[in-house]
Amino acid sequence: MACVLGYKPLASRSARDAVVTHQPTQGTGTGPTPLLQIQSVVHHGRVVEVRGRTAPKTTVMINGEKAAVVFDDCGFRHFVGPLPSGLTIISVTAQDEGGGVNTAQVAVYLE
């Protein structure tokens, strides 16, 4: 794992655990990969809220659904679920106008 953002290791298997890994990849453009920060994963029962931020003019997709980038700091929030018991991998991808791509995966375990 390249990056763990303030969460306990997944091995403890608590419903509050989340592990974030970043896998920056370059798309068809020649520019740098866009900013993608996962700031928190908040549990609301069987639904999780993914919060983060990106750069201006960047599209964020979470599990194939477009997340609205609406906050002053280019922040986004997106709800995923309801999730089944066990391990779920949530994929967060940012793509800029130049084709640069940055992907993070969030592993969430629910009992």
N, C-alpha and C positions, 0 to 999 in steps of 0.2 A: 504494500500500500504506500502510495506516494505521500498522502496527506490525510491526517485524521484531525477533524476540526472540533475539538472540545467534547468529544463523546467517549463513553467507555468502550472498551474492546467488545466486539460482537460475541466473543467466546463466552461472556457472562450470561448471554441469552435472556436479558431482561427486556421487557416491553418498551423500556425507555431508551434502549441502546440504539445507536445508529453509527455506522461507519461510512465515511465519505472518502472516495478515492478519485483522484483527478487523472484523466488520460488525455492531455492536450494533443490534438491532431491537426494537421494543416489541410485545408480543403484545396480547391482549385485556384484560389487567389495567391498573390505573392506577399501579402501583408502578414503581420504577426497574428498569432492566435488571439481571439477576443478574450477579454476579462470574463471570468466566471467564478464567483464566490458563493459557496453554499454557507449561509450564515447560521441557519438553524433548521432542525426538523422537529416539529411540534406534534405530539400525538393528541388526537381528539377521539378517543375510543379506537375504532378500527379504521379511522381516517387519519392520514398524516398531512401536515401542512409543511411544504418545503418553502423556505424563505432564502433569498439571496440577492445578489446584485451583479450587474454586468455593465458593459459600456454603452454609450448612446448608439442608436441605429443598429442594435443587435437584436436578433430574434432568439427567444428562448423556448425550447420545446422540452416538455417533461412527459416521459412515456408516450411520445407521439402527439401530445396535445400542446397547442400554443399557450404559453403563459403570458399574461399581460405584464409588460414592463412599464409601470405607471408612476412610480414614486420619484421624488426629486433626485434621489441618488442613483437612479436607474435600477431601483429595487424591484423585485418580483415576489409574488406569493402564489402558490398553486396548491390545491387540495387534491390528494390522490387517495382513492379508496371507494368503497370499503375494501380493506385488505384481508386476505385469508390468514389463518394462523400459520406460523412458521416464518421462514425467510422470504422476503420480497426484495428484489433489486429494482430501484427506481433510477432511471436514466435521465440526466439533465444535460441538454446540449445547447450551446450558444453558437450562433453563426452570424458573422458580420457581413456587410455588403460586399466586401472583397473576397468572400468565400472562405475566410478563416473559420475553423471549427475548434471548439473546446468542449470536451465532454467530461462530466463527473458522474459517478455512480454512487448511490446511497443504498446501503444494505440495512434493512429494517427487519427486526425479528419481533413478531407479536405472538403472545401465548394464547 
